[in-house]
Amino acid sequence: MKALVAVKRVIDYNVKVRVKADNSGVDLSNTKMSINPFCEIAVEEAVRLKEAGIVDEVIVASIGPKEAQEQIRAALALGADRGILVQTDEKAYPLQVAKILKGIAEQESAEIILMGKIAIDDDNNQTGQMLAALMGIGQGTFASEVKVEGGKVNVTREVDGGLETVALSLPAVITTDLRLNEPRYAKLPNIMKAKKKPLDEKTPADFGVDMTSKQQILKVTPPPERAAGIKVASVDELIDKLRNEAHVI
């Protein structure tokens, strides 16, 4: 059984995001980039399935610039077997990514397709659902537990009302939530081994996908700076400010 894991190159979550001076987008110059944290959880889950003898091979795929090889190599250092980079300098939107992943999944005959539930840069939360719809297969989103047995996968999902478990036939798409696992740290020997693991390069055209954007970014602005807090001398003064200044009571 093969597991396909999609990973995205994003600004490291510890870095403060800077907006370009002309408000045309986010400034990526001299910025540390990492695997999207939810994608890293997906890699960890696939590796654990391999260690349990359920999965035979873990394939990592990423759509992005040539520099995205760094994130694929990082995933290989965590235990994945080989990588696929679909190289493009164009911004990849969810539907385009889903179409490319569909092509990869079908070429590789992947039975388990794992990815983060959301990317921390654009917050779309769409790719997994679109991929499942395009492939006509089941989906288990926001997974906090994954159990594979007998050609099926039981996915425990985090929903507004608590937890929900769905039973899916394979192949299936699973998007990972924060509480699914805690990703391991890559050991130095594994980082060195990752440099020699196979990494194939392809283009969106190989999968018949046009990367021409049908969306236009008009303006990007940072959130307003938070005003400093103030201290009040009494409860009465607090109530007065909440009522007459903040207008929340």
Kinemage of the C-alpha trace (Angstrom):
@kinemage 1
@onewidth
@group {chain A} dominant
@subgroup {mainchain}
@vectorlist {calphas} color= white
{ca met a 1} P 0.000 0.000 0.000
{ca lys a 2} L 1.267 3.473 -0.895
{ca ala a 3} L 0.641 6.675 1.032
{ca leu a 4} L 0.838 10.016 -0.752
{ca val a 5} L 1.470 13.043 1.439
{ca ala a 6} L 1.088 16.600 0.163
{ca val a 7} L 3.326 19.211 1.790
{ca lys a 8} L 3.330 22.964 1.294
{ca arg a 9} L 6.197 25.445 1.591
{ca val a 10} L 5.123 28.295 3.878
{ca ile a 11} L 6.697 30.993 6.028
{ca asp a 12} L 7.846 29.424 9.289
{ca tyr a 13} L 5.180 29.842 11.953
{ca asn a 14} L 7.687 31.513 14.302
{ca val a 15} L 8.411 34.313 11.809
{ca lys a 16} L 6.548 37.614 11.885
{ca val a 17} L 5.025 38.125 8.449
{ca arg a 18} L 5.955 41.352 6.624
{ca val a 19} L 3.831 42.989 3.934
{ca lys a 20} L 5.565 44.512 0.904
{ca ala a 21} L 5.799 48.296 0.804
{ca asp a 22} L 3.531 48.461 -2.263
{ca asn a 23} L 0.904 46.207 -0.588
{ca ser a 24} L 1.125 43.738 -3.467
{ca gly a 25} L 1.758 40.715 -1.249
{ca val a 26} L 3.858 39.223 1.515
{ca asp a 27} L 7.599 39.889 1.590
{ca leu a 28} L 9.452 36.560 1.352
{ca ser a 29} L 12.986 37.939 1.008
{ca asn a 30} L 15.402 36.559 3.620
{ca thr a 31} L 12.482 34.797 5.306
{ca lys a 32} L 12.744 31.340 6.854
{ca met a 33} L 10.466 28.853 5.093
{ca ser a 34} L 9.259 25.536 6.496
{ca ile a 35} L 6.786 22.726 5.963
{ca asn a 36} L 3.255 23.827 6.770
{ca pro a 37} L 2.736 22.531 10.368
{ca phe a 38} L -0.413 20.582 9.477
{ca cys a 39} L 1.409 18.972 6.532
{ca glu a 40} L 4.204 17.937 8.900
{ca ile a 41} L 1.586 16.134 11.009
{ca ala a 42} L 0.431 14.342 7.848
{ca val a 43} L 4.011 13.217 7.128
{ca glu a 44} L 4.376 11.917 10.677
{ca glu a 45} L 1.122 9.940 10.414
{ca ala a 46} L 2.179 8.360 7.124
{ca val a 47} L 5.553 7.380 8.592
{ca arg a 48} L 3.830 5.845 11.617
{ca leu a 49} L 1.586 3.811 9.318
{ca lys a 50} L 4.707 2.583 7.540
{ca glu a 51} L 6.390 1.693 10.832
{ca ala a 52} L 3.254 -0.266 11.797
{ca gly a 53} L 3.554 -2.327 8.608
{ca ile a 54} L 0.348 -0.936 7.102
{ca val a 55} L 1.974 1.229 4.432
{ca asp a 56} L 4.830 -0.001 2.227
{ca glu a 57} L 5.950 3.330 0.757
{ca val a 58} L 5.490 6.994 1.669
{ca ile a 59} L 5.647 9.474 -1.219
{ca val a 60} L 5.826 13.210 -0.544
{ca ala a 61} L 4.599 15.692 -3.149
{ca ser a 62} L 4.816 19.463 -3.245
{ca ile a 63} L 3.710 22.078 -5.774
{ca gly a 64} L 5.817 25.207 -5.813
{ca pro a 65} L 9.143 26.801 -6.744
{ca lys a 66} L 12.418 24.918 -7.010
{ca glu a 67} L 13.199 25.929 -3.420
{ca ala a 68} L 10.357 23.640 -2.259
{ca gln a 69} L 12.891 20.818 -2.574
{ca glu a 70} L 14.009 21.894 0.910
{ca gln a 71} L 10.626 20.995 2.388
{ca ile a 72} L 10.499 17.703 0.506
{ca arg a 73} L 13.975 16.802 1.789
{ca ala a 74} L 12.832 17.706 5.299
{ca ala a 75} L 9.922 15.287 4.931
{ca leu a 76} L 12.270 12.604 3.582
{ca ala a 77} L 14.431 13.102 6.670
{ca leu a 78} L 11.372 12.391 8.818
{ca gly a 79} L 10.977 8.977 7.179
{ca ala a 80} L 9.307 9.367 3.787
{ca asp a 81} L 10.761 7.279 0.956
{ca arg a 82} L 10.786 9.548 -2.084
{ca gly a 83} L 9.594 12.915 -3.253
{ca ile a 84} L 7.893 14.574 -6.207
{ca leu a 85} L 8.222 18.292 -6.879
{ca val a 86} L 5.777 19.809 -9.340
{ca gln a 87} L 7.732 22.941 -10.100
{ca thr a 88} L 5.989 26.215 -10.812
{ca asp a 89} L 6.701 29.824 -9.970
{ca glu a 90} L 3.010 30.694 -10.272
{ca lys a 91} L 0.819 30.839 -7.181
{ca ala a 92} L -1.013 27.530 -6.863
{ca tyr a 93} L -4.656 27.804 -5.832
{ca pro a 94} L -6.571 24.916 -4.175
{ca leu a 95} L -8.346 23.633 -7.283
{ca gln a 96} L -5.117 23.590 -9.290
{ca val a 97} L -3.312 21.789 -6.458
{ca ala a 98} L -6.155 19.260 -6.176
{ca lys a 99} L -6.006 18.519 -9.908
{ca ile a 100} L -2.242 17.967 -9.782
{ca leu a 101} L -2.498 15.745 -6.692
{ca lys a 102} L -5.208 13.735 -8.430
{ca gly a 103} L -2.811 13.062 -11.293
{ca ile a 104} L -0.019 12.045 -8.923
{ca ala a 105} L -2.300 9.812 -6.831
{ca glu a 106} L -3.564 8.013 -9.921
{ca gln a 107} L -0.072 7.568 -11.364
{ca glu a 108} L 1.221 6.180 -8.086
{ca ser a 109} L -1.933 4.153 -7.270
{ca ala a 110} L -1.880 5.681 -3.780
{ca glu a 111} L -4.530 4.281 -1.450
{ca ile a 112} L -4.058 6.733 1.406
{ca ile a 113} L -3.723 10.429 0.605
{ca leu a 114} L -2.755 12.591 3.570
{ca met a 115} L -2.457 16.357 3.829
{ca gly a 116} L -2.853 19.121 6.359
{ca lys a 117} L -6.378 20.363 6.912
{ca ile a 118} L -5.249 23.915 6.180
{ca ala a 119} L -2.170 25.927 5.221
{ca ile a 120} L -1.151 28.689 7.606
{ca asp a 121} L -0.453 31.144 4.781
{ca asp a 122} L -3.774 31.328 2.945
{ca asp a 123} L -6.153 29.506 5.349
{ca asn a 124} L -8.296 28.126 2.514
{ca asn a 125} L -9.128 24.640 3.903
{ca gln a 126} L -10.277 23.474 0.458
{ca thr a 127} L -7.678 21.263 -1.221
{ca gly a 128} L -8.466 17.960 0.524
{ca gln a 129} L -12.187 18.274 -0.063
{ca met a 130} L -11.690 19.231 -3.713
{ca leu a 131} L -9.296 16.331 -4.268
{ca ala a 132} L -11.749 13.800 -2.837
{ca ala a 133} L -14.523 15.201 -5.036
{ca leu a 134} L -12.370 15.115 -8.184
{ca met a 135} L -11.338 11.512 -7.513
{ca gly a 136} L -14.786 10.403 -6.417
{ca ile a 137} L -13.477 8.867 -3.189
{ca gly a 138} L -14.227 9.229 0.518
{ca gln a 139} L -12.765 11.927 2.724
{ca gly a 140} L -12.032 12.189 6.435
{ca thr a 141} L -11.258 15.796 7.318
{ca phe a 142} L -9.905 17.281 10.578
{ca ala a 143} L -8.583 13.876 11.657
{ca ser a 144} L -7.523 13.413 15.276
{ca glu a 145} L -7.160 9.609 14.969
{ca val a 146} L -6.576 7.295 12.019
{ca lys a 147} L -6.962 3.508 12.109
{ca val a 148} L -6.456 1.374 9.002
{ca glu a 149} L -7.699 -2.202 9.018
{ca gly a 150} L -9.170 -4.624 6.515
{ca gly a 151} L -9.093 -2.352 3.490
{ca lys a 152} L -10.902 0.414 5.347
{ca val a 153} L -9.829 3.406 7.398
{ca asn a 154} L -11.645 4.741 10.444
{ca val a 155} L -11.087 8.467 10.882
{ca thr a 156} L -12.053 10.246 14.088
{ca arg a 157} L -12.875 13.839 13.198
{ca glu a 158} L -12.934 16.927 15.375
{ca val a 159} L -16.261 18.659 14.771
{ca asp a 160} L -18.100 21.482 16.529
{ca gly a 161} L -20.126 19.090 18.668
{ca gly a 162} L -17.182 16.906 19.735
{ca leu a 163} L -15.835 13.873 17.866
{ca glu a 164} L -17.227 11.980 14.896
{ca thr a 165} L -15.873 8.710 13.471
{ca val a 166} L -16.309 7.892 9.791
{ca ala a 167} L -15.462 4.564 8.115
{ca leu a 168} L -14.014 4.992 4.629
{ca ser a 169} L -13.157 2.524 1.917
{ca leu a 170} L -9.714 2.888 0.389
{ca pro a 171} L -8.519 4.884 -1.463
{ca ala a 172} L -9.412 7.862 0.708
{ca val a 173} L -8.315 11.416 1.423
{ca ile a 174} L -7.479 12.334 5.024
{ca thr a 175} L -6.721 15.855 6.251
{ca thr a 176} L -4.925 16.128 9.562
{ca asp a 177} L -5.706 18.186 12.650
{ca leu a 178} L -3.350 19.302 15.417
{ca arg a 179} L -4.160 16.547 17.900
{ca leu a 180} L -3.513 13.649 15.520
{ca asn a 181} L 0.147 13.319 16.579
{ca glu a 182} L 3.296 15.189 17.510
{ca pro a 183} L 5.846 15.194 14.662
{ca arg a 184} L 9.295 13.839 15.491
{ca tyr a 185} L 12.541 15.740 15.090
{ca ala a 186} L 14.752 14.650 12.210
{ca lys a 187} L 17.998 13.021 13.343
{ca leu a 188} L 21.252 14.047 11.709
{ca pro a 189} L 21.886 10.620 10.084
{ca asn a 190} L 18.378 10.734 8.575
{ca ile a 191} L 18.976 14.269 7.277
{ca met a 192} L 22.100 13.018 5.503
{ca lys a 193} L 20.263 9.975 4.099
{ca ala a 194} L 17.464 12.220 2.833
{ca lys a 195} L 19.887 13.937 0.474
{ca lys a 196} L 20.287 10.665 -1.448
{ca lys a 197} L 16.618 9.684 -1.583
{ca pro a 198} L 14.977 10.018 -5.026
{ca leu a 199} L 13.220 13.280 -5.851
{ca asp a 200} L 11.456 13.552 -9.213
{ca glu a 201} L 10.711 16.919 -10.819
{ca lys a 202} L 7.606 17.467 -12.910
{ca thr a 203} L 5.563 20.413 -14.168
{ca pro a 204} L 1.833 21.207 -13.960
{ca ala a 205} L 1.656 20.615 -17.717
{ca asp a 206} L 2.569 16.955 -17.094
{ca phe a 207} L -0.835 16.645 -15.422
{ca gly a 208} L -2.708 18.855 -17.873
{ca val a 209} L -3.156 21.670 -15.360
{ca asp a 210} L -3.134 25.330 -16.383
{ca met a 211} L -1.630 27.483 -13.632
{ca thr a 212} L -3.066 30.734 -15.012
{ca ser a 213} L -4.748 32.392 -12.060
{ca lys a 214} L -8.440 33.199 -12.234
{ca gln a 215} L -8.127 35.273 -9.087
{ca gln a 216} L -6.538 38.670 -8.627
{ca ile a 217} L -5.011 40.023 -5.426
{ca leu a 218} L -5.930 43.686 -5.200
{ca lys a 219} L -4.211 44.626 -1.979
{ca val a 220} L -2.538 43.043 1.027
{ca thr a 221} L -2.455 44.955 4.294
{ca pro a 222} L -1.231 43.971 7.756
{ca pro a 223} L -3.778 43.790 10.590
{ca pro a 224} L -4.163 46.986 12.620
{ca glu a 225} L -1.812 47.360 15.550
{ca arg a 226} L -3.427 46.555 18.866
{ca ala a 227} L -3.800 49.535 21.168
{ca ala a 228} L -2.062 49.351 24.515
{ca gly a 229} L -4.212 48.365 27.466
{ca ile a 230} L -5.061 50.644 30.373
{ca lys a 231} L -5.546 50.133 34.080
{ca val a 232} L -8.691 51.235 35.892
{ca ala a 233} L -8.983 52.162 39.511
{ca ser a 234} L -12.287 50.488 40.317
{ca val a 235} L -14.987 48.131 39.100
{ca asp a 236} L -17.318 51.069 38.534
{ca glu a 237} L -14.778 52.713 36.207
{ca leu a 238} L -14.361 49.414 34.326
{ca ile a 239} L -18.113 49.098 33.843
{ca asp a 240} L -18.338 52.701 32.701
{ca lys a 241} L -15.634 52.187 30.041
{ca leu a 242} L -17.149 48.920 28.826
{ca arg a 243} L -20.540 50.593 28.512
{ca asn a 244} L -19.662 54.029 27.178
{ca glu a 245} L -16.371 53.515 25.304
{ca ala a 246} L -16.230 49.901 24.185
{ca his a 247} L -20.038 49.599 23.913
{ca val a 248} L -19.962 45.915 24.790
{ca ile a 249} L -22.478 46.034 27.646
